[in-house]
């Protein structure tokens, strides 16, 4: 049995499972966030995406979908417009919802595992 298996083609077949250590998937450039990404699953309709990310950018996002994220390394500071400001560190998790606008600042070693859920195809990653 393989150590890890990606499912980036969108197969929802029950015998196709993405699994492995968070950093064991195929990495590619992610210039929008000055980092890299490894998509481990993208549903056939594009409305669900899961992957691992290494990021170091400072950016502002208005979320086009929901995101659940778990920090695997470093830290990220988030300032929710009209809401709280907080810093997430290794082991912390967060759930952002569609429509929220958030300013981000990442440490140079920031990494996370995230899942995105939308009513339209997810294009944020």
Secondary structure, DSSP 8 states (H G I E B T S, - for coil): --S-B-BTT----TT---BS-TT-S--EEEGGGTEEEEEEEE-TTSSEEEEEEE---EEEEE-SSEEEEEEEESEEEEEETTS-EEEEETT-EEEE-TT-EEEEEE-TT-EEEEEEE-SS-----
